[in-house]
Amino acid sequence: MRILGVDPGSRATGWALIIASGNRTHLEAFGIVRPKGTEHASRLADLDRLFTGIITELAPDCAAVESGFTGRNPKSGLILAESRGVVLAALGRAEIPVHPYTPAQVKSAMVGHGNAEKHQVAFMVVRLLGLAEAPPSDAADAAGVALTHIHSRATAAFRGRQL
């Protein structure tokens, strides 16, 4: 299975493609989309164009996308939600199934508790994928989202057999 992990952002959107086969995982590719433009609308249009190209090139089976996080600044939350909406629209046009995960779910799956720091998630990405070093922060977060989906599927399958 080819899982595209996505960490949407208004200035930078991290992505990571993880290949899962049985209990093995492999980081196939990763990167950060940094849309160009001086106006917010033109940056969103560029994000759509660039991210659509990534989807076409990578041909994922599904996507795991970090859901919005509401912080102290509502304006920042709305801008982030618009970027996430662009990512979801691009995935929807490509008919890629989307699985959302909150930041707390990702931190909990990766580190064991929902209050983990970003560097702890990056450390676990390196360990779980057997990497020599962590990808850039946004891409490491995206890999963490994809790994969360893999863990979530394995847990659901395990629970299904228990019933």
PyRosetta script that sets phi, psi and omega in degrees:
from pyrosetta import init, pose_from_sequence

init()
pose = pose_from_sequence("MRILGVDPGSRATGWALIIASGNRTHLEAFGIVRPKGTEHASRLADLDRLFTGIITELAPDCAAVESGFTGRNPKSGLILAESRGVVLAALGRAEIPVHPYTPAQVKSAMVGHGNAEKHQVAFMVVRLLGLAEAPPSDAADAAGVALTHIHSRATAAFRGRQL")
pose.set_psi(1, 138.3)
pose.set_omega(1, 179.8)
pose.set_phi(2, -105.7)
pose.set_psi(2, 110.0)
pose.set_omega(2, -176.8)
pose.set_phi(3, -108.9)
pose.set_psi(3, 123.8)
pose.set_omega(3, 176.0)
pose.set_phi(4, -96.6)
pose.set_psi(4, 111.2)
pose.set_omega(4, 175.1)
pose.set_phi(5, -87.6)
pose.set_psi(5, 139.2)
pose.set_omega(5, -177.5)
pose.set_phi(6, -134.9)
pose.set_psi(6, 131.1)
pose.set_omega(6, 173.7)
pose.set_phi(7, -116.0)
pose.set_psi(7, 91.3)
pose.set_omega(7, -175.5)
pose.set_phi(8, -67.0)
pose.set_psi(8, 146.7)
pose.set_omega(8, 176.3)
pose.set_phi(9, -151.8)
pose.set_psi(9, 159.5)
pose.set_omega(9, -178.6)
pose.set_phi(10, -76.6)
pose.set_psi(10, -32.0)
pose.set_omega(10, 178.9)
pose.set_phi(11, -105.8)
pose.set_psi(11, -28.6)
pose.set_omega(11, -178.5)
pose.set_phi(12, -146.3)
pose.set_psi(12, 129.9)
pose.set_omega(12, 176.8)
pose.set_phi(13, -116.0)
pose.set_psi(13, 115.2)
pose.set_omega(13, 179.4)
pose.set_phi(14, -85.3)
pose.set_psi(14, 147.7)
pose.set_omega(14, 176.9)
pose.set_phi(15, -143.6)
pose.set_psi(15, 153.2)
pose.set_omega(15, 177.5)
pose.set_phi(16, -151.7)
pose.set_psi(16, 133.4)
pose.set_omega(16, 176.5)
pose.set_phi(17, -103.7)
pose.set_psi(17, 119.1)
pose.set_omega(17, 179.4)
pose.set_phi(18, -114.2)
pose.set_psi(18, 133.2)
pose.set_omega(18, 176.0)
pose.set_phi(19, -97.9)
pose.set_psi(19, 125.5)
pose.set_omega(19, 178.6)
pose.set_phi(20, -116.8)
pose.set_psi(20, 126.0)
pose.set_omega(20, 177.9)
pose.set_phi(21, -137.5)
pose.set_psi(21, 109.5)
pose.set_omega(21, -174.4)
pose.set_phi(22, 63.5)
pose.set_psi(22, -126.4)
pose.set_omega(22, 178.2)
pose.set_phi(23, -100.3)
pose.set_psi(23, 14.8)
pose.set_omega(23, 178.5)
pose.set_phi(24, -104.2)
pose.set_psi(24, 141.5)
pose.set_omega(24, 176.3)
pose.set_phi(25, -130.1)
pose.set_psi(25, 149.5)
pose.set_omega(25, -178.6)
pose.set_phi(26, -143.8)
pose.set_psi(26, 131.3)
pose.set_omega(26, 174.9)
pose.set_phi(27, -80.6)
pose.set_psi(27, 108.6)
pose.set_omega(27, -177.0)
pose.set_phi(28, -81.0)
pose.set_psi(28, -44.3)
pose.set_omega(28, -177.0)
pose.set_phi(29, -160.9)
pose.set_psi(29, 158.2)
pose.set_omega(29, 176.5)
pose.set_phi(30, -156.6)
pose.set_psi(30, 163.6)
pose.set_omega(30, 177.9)
pose.set_phi(31, -179.2)
pose.set_psi(31, -178.2)
pose.set_omega(31, 179.4)
pose.set_phi(32, -133.2)
pose.set_psi(32, 129.4)
pose.set_omega(32, 175.4)
pose.set_phi(33, -94.1)
pose.set_psi(33, 122.3)
pose.set_omega(33, 176.9)
pose.set_phi(34, -119.2)
pose.set_psi(34, 93.6)
pose.set_omega(34, -176.4)
pose.set_phi(35, -63.6)
pose.set_psi(35, 146.8)
pose.set_omega(35, 179.0)
pose.set_phi(36, -98.3)
pose.set_psi(36, 159.6)
pose.set_omega(36, 175.8)
pose.set_phi(37, 131.6)
pose.set_psi(37, 150.9)
pose.set_omega(37, 179.5)
pose.set_phi(38, -92.1)
pose.set_psi(38, -27.7)
pose.set_omega(38, 179.1)
pose.set_phi(39, -96.0)
pose.set_psi(39, 146.9)
pose.set_omega(39, -179.3)
pose.set_phi(40, -58.0)
pose.set_psi(40, -43.8)
pose.set_omega(40, -178.7)
pose.set_phi(41, -62.6)
pose.set_psi(41, -38.6)
pose.set_omega(41, 180.0)
pose.set_phi(42, -71.0)
pose.set_psi(42, -32.7)
pose.set_omega(42, 175.4)
pose.set_phi(43, -66.8)
pose.set_psi(43, -39.4)
pose.set_omega(43, 177.4)
pose.set_phi(44, -64.8)
pose.set_psi(44, -40.8)
pose.set_omega(44, 178.2)
pose.set_phi(45, -63.9)
pose.set_psi(45, -40.7)
pose.set_omega(45, 178.9)
pose.set_phi(46, -68.1)
pose.set_psi(46, -38.3)
pose.set_omega(46, 176.1)
pose.set_phi(47, -59.9)
pose.set_psi(47, -43.6)
pose.set_omega(47, 179.0)
pose.set_phi(48, -60.6)
pose.set_psi(48, -48.0)
pose.set_omega(48, -178.7)
pose.set_phi(49, -62.0)
pose.set_psi(49, -47.7)
pose.set_omega(49, -177.6)
pose.set_phi(50, -67.4)
pose.set_psi(50, -44.0)
pose.set_omega(50, -177.4)
pose.set_phi(51, -69.5)
pose.set_psi(51, -35.5)
pose.set_omega(51, 175.6)
pose.set_phi(52, -61.5)
pose.set_psi(52, -39.6)
pose.set_omega(52, 176.4)
pose.set_phi(53, -62.2)
pose.set_psi(53, -39.9)
pose.set_omega(53, 178.9)
pose.set_phi(54, -64.8)
pose.set_psi(54, -44.9)
pose.set_omega(54, 179.3)
pose.set_phi(55, -59.8)
pose.set_psi(55, -45.3)
pose.set_omega(55, -179.6)
pose.set_phi(56, -61.9)
pose.set_psi(56, -44.6)
pose.set_omega(56, -178.2)
pose.set_phi(57, -68.2)
pose.set_psi(57, -42.0)
pose.set_omega(57, -173.1)
pose.set_phi(58, -86.1)
pose.set_psi(58, -25.5)
pose.set_omega(58, -179.8)
pose.set_phi(59, 48.2)
pose.set_psi(59, 60.6)
pose.set_omega(59, 179.5)
pose.set_phi(60, -71.8)
pose.set_psi(60, 155.3)
pose.set_omega(60, 174.6)
pose.set_phi(61, -80.3)
pose.set_psi(61, -31.5)
pose.set_omega(61, 179.0)
pose.set_phi(62, -157.0)
pose.set_psi(62, 169.8)
pose.set_omega(62, 178.3)
pose.set_phi(63, -129.7)
pose.set_psi(63, 141.5)
pose.set_omega(63, 172.7)
pose.set_phi(64, -113.3)
pose.set_psi(64, 117.0)
pose.set_omega(64, -172.9)
pose.set_phi(65, -119.3)
pose.set_psi(65, 129.8)
pose.set_omega(65, 177.2)
pose.set_phi(66, -68.2)
pose.set_psi(66, 132.9)
pose.set_omega(66, -179.5)
pose.set_phi(67, -82.4)
pose.set_psi(67, 163.9)
pose.set_omega(67, -178.1)
pose.set_phi(68, -59.3)
pose.set_psi(68, 153.1)
pose.set_omega(68, -179.5)
pose.set_phi(69, -125.5)
pose.set_psi(69, 129.1)
pose.set_omega(69, -177.8)
pose.set_phi(70, -95.2)
pose.set_psi(70, 113.9)
pose.set_omega(70, 179.1)
pose.set_phi(71, -100.5)
pose.set_psi(71, -155.6)
pose.set_omega(71, -177.9)
pose.set_phi(72, -78.6)
pose.set_psi(72, -25.6)
pose.set_omega(72, -175.2)
pose.set_phi(73, -103.1)
pose.set_psi(73, 105.6)
pose.set_omega(73, -178.2)
pose.set_phi(74, -60.4)
pose.set_psi(74, -35.9)
pose.set_omega(74, -179.6)
pose.set_phi(75, -61.5)
pose.set_psi(75, -44.0)
pose.set_omega(75, 178.0)
pose.set_phi(76, -63.0)
pose.set_psi(76, -38.8)
pose.set_omega(76, 178.3)
pose.set_phi(77, -62.9)
pose.set_psi(77, -39.6)
pose.set_omega(77, 178.6)
pose.set_phi(78, -67.8)
pose.set_psi(78, -41.1)
pose.set_omega(78, 179.1)
pose.set_phi(79, -63.8)
pose.set_psi(79, -42.3)
pose.set_omega(79, 177.0)
pose.set_phi(80, -62.8)
pose.set_psi(80, -41.2)
pose.set_omega(80, 179.9)
pose.set_phi(81, -63.4)
pose.set_psi(81, -35.7)
pose.set_omega(81, 177.3)
pose.set_phi(82, -65.1)
pose.set_psi(82, -42.0)
pose.set_omega(82, 177.5)
pose.set_phi(83, -63.9)
pose.set_psi(83, -43.0)
pose.set_omega(83, 178.3)
pose.set_phi(84, -62.2)
pose.set_psi(84, -38.7)
pose.set_omega(84, 177.9)
pose.set_phi(85, -61.9)
pose.set_psi(85, -38.8)
pose.set_omega(85, 177.2)
pose.set_phi(86, -63.3)
pose.set_psi(86, -44.9)
pose.set_omega(86, 178.8)
pose.set_phi(87, -61.4)
pose.set_psi(87, -45.9)
pose.set_omega(87, 179.9)
pose.set_phi(88, -64.0)
pose.set_psi(88, -38.2)
pose.set_omega(88, 178.7)
pose.set_phi(89, -65.1)
pose.set_psi(89, -42.3)
pose.set_omega(89, 178.9)
pose.set_phi(90, -63.3)
pose.set_psi(90, -42.3)
pose.set_omega(90, 178.3)
pose.set_phi(91, -66.3)
pose.set_psi(91, -39.5)
pose.set_omega(91, 178.7)
pose.set_phi(92, -63.8)
pose.set_psi(92, -43.0)
pose.set_omega(92, 177.5)
pose.set_phi(93, -60.3)
pose.set_psi(93, -35.3)
pose.set_omega(93, -179.9)
pose.set_phi(94, -84.2)
pose.set_psi(94, 0.4)
pose.set_omega(94, -179.4)
pose.set_phi(95, 57.7)
pose.set_psi(95, 40.4)
pose.set_omega(95, 177.2)
pose.set_phi(96, -94.2)
pose.set_psi(96, 123.5)
pose.set_omega(96, 176.6)
pose.set_phi(97, -62.0)
pose.set_psi(97, 137.1)
pose.set_omega(97, -176.9)
pose.set_phi(98, -114.5)
pose.set_psi(98, 135.0)
pose.set_omega(98, 177.8)
pose.set_phi(99, -122.8)
pose.set_psi(99, 112.7)
pose.set_omega(99, -178.1)
pose.set_phi(100, -85.8)
pose.set_psi(100, 144.9)
pose.set_omega(100, 176.3)
pose.set_phi(101, -137.7)
pose.set_psi(101, 135.2)
pose.set_omega(101, 177.6)
pose.set_phi(102, -76.0)
pose.set_psi(102, 158.6)
pose.set_omega(102, 175.7)
pose.set_phi(103, -55.3)
pose.set_psi(103, -38.3)
pose.set_omega(103, 179.6)
pose.set_phi(104, -66.3)
pose.set_psi(104, -37.3)
pose.set_omega(104, 177.0)
pose.set_phi(105, -64.4)
pose.set_psi(105, -41.6)
pose.set_omega(105, 179.4)
pose.set_phi(106, -64.2)
pose.set_psi(106, -47.9)
pose.set_omega(106, -179.5)
pose.set_phi(107, -61.8)
pose.set_psi(107, -41.2)
pose.set_omega(107, 179.8)
pose.set_phi(108, -65.6)
pose.set_psi(108, -44.1)
pose.set_omega(108, 179.6)
pose.set_phi(109, -66.7)
pose.set_psi(109, -37.2)
pose.set_omega(109, -175.2)
pose.set_phi(110, -83.0)
pose.set_psi(110, -40.8)
pose.set_omega(110, -171.5)
pose.set_phi(111, -114.6)
pose.set_psi(111, -23.7)
pose.set_omega(111, 178.9)
pose.set_phi(112, 110.9)
pose.set_psi(112, -7.9)
pose.set_omega(112, 174.8)
pose.set_phi(113, -152.4)
pose.set_psi(113, 150.3)
pose.set_omega(113, -173.3)
pose.set_phi(114, -75.9)
pose.set_psi(114, -3.1)
pose.set_omega(114, 179.9)
pose.set_phi(115, -105.2)
pose.set_psi(115, 18.8)
pose.set_omega(115, -177.5)
pose.set_phi(116, -64.7)
pose.set_psi(116, 157.4)
pose.set_omega(116, 177.0)
pose.set_phi(117, -88.8)
pose.set_psi(117, 158.7)
pose.set_omega(117, -179.6)
pose.set_phi(118, -57.7)
pose.set_psi(118, -39.8)
pose.set_omega(118, -178.0)
pose.set_phi(119, -66.7)
pose.set_psi(119, -27.6)
pose.set_omega(119, 176.8)
pose.set_phi(120, -71.0)
pose.set_psi(120, -39.4)
pose.set_omega(120, 176.7)
pose.set_phi(121, -63.9)
pose.set_psi(121, -45.3)
pose.set_omega(121, 179.6)
pose.set_phi(122, -60.6)
pose.set_psi(122, -40.3)
pose.set_omega(122, 178.6)
pose.set_phi(123, -60.4)
pose.set_psi(123, -44.1)
pose.set_omega(123, -179.4)
pose.set_phi(124, -69.8)
pose.set_psi(124, -33.1)
pose.set_omega(124, 174.9)
pose.set_phi(125, -59.8)
pose.set_psi(125, -46.3)
pose.set_omega(125, 178.6)
pose.set_phi(126, -59.9)
pose.set_psi(126, -47.6)
pose.set_omega(126, -177.6)
pose.set_phi(127, -65.1)
pose.set_psi(127, -48.4)
pose.set_omega(127, -175.3)
pose.set_phi(128, -68.9)
pose.set_psi(128, -30.7)
pose.set_omega(128, -178.7)
pose.set_phi(129, -99.2)
pose.set_psi(129, -1.0)
pose.set_omega(129, 178.4)
pose.set_phi(130, 63.5)
pose.set_psi(130, 40.0)
pose.set_omega(130, -178.8)
pose.set_phi(131, -87.7)
pose.set_psi(131, 154.3)
pose.set_omega(131, 176.2)
pose.set_phi(132, -74.7)
pose.set_psi(132, -32.8)
pose.set_omega(132, 178.7)
pose.set_phi(133, -152.2)
pose.set_psi(133, 163.3)
pose.set_omega(133, -178.4)
pose.set_phi(134, -75.3)
pose.set_psi(134, 142.3)
pose.set_omega(134, 170.7)
pose.set_phi(135, -64.8)
pose.set_psi(135, 169.2)
pose.set_omega(135, 174.5)
pose.set_phi(136, -53.5)
pose.set_psi(136, 154.1)
pose.set_omega(136, -171.4)
pose.set_phi(137, -47.9)
pose.set_psi(137, -52.2)
pose.set_omega(137, -177.5)
pose.set_phi(138, -65.3)
pose.set_psi(138, -36.4)
pose.set_omega(138, 178.2)
pose.set_phi(139, -72.0)
pose.set_psi(139, -36.7)
pose.set_omega(139, 176.9)
pose.set_phi(140, -64.2)
pose.set_psi(140, -40.5)
pose.set_omega(140, 176.4)
pose.set_phi(141, -61.6)
pose.set_psi(141, -41.9)
pose.set_omega(141, 178.8)
pose.set_phi(142, -63.8)
pose.set_psi(142, -40.4)
pose.set_omega(142, 176.8)
pose.set_phi(143, -62.8)
pose.set_psi(143, -38.6)
pose.set_omega(143, 176.9)
pose.set_phi(144, -62.5)
pose.set_psi(144, -37.3)
pose.set_omega(144, 177.9)
pose.set_phi(145, -66.3)
pose.set_psi(145, -44.0)
pose.set_omega(145, 178.3)
pose.set_phi(146, -63.3)
pose.set_psi(146, -42.7)
pose.set_omega(146, 178.2)
pose.set_phi(147, -64.3)
pose.set_psi(147, -34.6)
pose.set_omega(147, 176.6)
pose.set_phi(148, -61.6)
pose.set_psi(148, -41.5)
pose.set_omega(148, 178.4)
pose.set_phi(149, -63.9)
pose.set_psi(149, -43.3)
pose.set_omega(149, 179.0)
pose.set_phi(150, -60.7)
pose.set_psi(150, -46.0)
pose.set_omega(150, 179.0)
pose.set_phi(151, -62.2)
pose.set_psi(151, -41.6)
pose.set_omega(151, -179.1)
pose.set_phi(152, -63.5)
pose.set_psi(152, -42.5)
pose.set_omega(152, 177.8)
pose.set_phi(153, -64.5)
pose.set_psi(153, -42.2)
pose.set_omega(153, -179.0)
pose.set_phi(154, -65.4)
pose.set_psi(154, -40.1)
pose.set_omega(154, 179.3)
pose.set_phi(155, -65.4)
pose.set_psi(155, -42.5)
pose.set_omega(155, 179.7)
pose.set_phi(156, -64.4)
pose.set_psi(156, -40.4)
pose.set_omega(156, 179.2)
pose.set_phi(157, -65.8)
pose.set_psi(157, -40.2)
pose.set_omega(157, 178.9)
pose.set_phi(158, -63.5)
pose.set_psi(158, -45.5)
pose.set_omega(158, 179.2)
pose.set_phi(159, -64.8)
pose.set_psi(159, -35.1)
pose.set_omega(159, 177.8)
pose.set_phi(160, -62.1)
pose.set_psi(160, -36.7)
pose.set_omega(160, 179.1)
pose.set_phi(161, -74.1)
pose.set_psi(161, -27.6)
pose.set_omega(161, -179.9)
pose.set_phi(162, -69.8)
pose.set_psi(162, -31.4)
pose.set_omega(162, -175.4)
pose.set_phi(163, -72.8)
pose.dump_pdb("model.pdb")
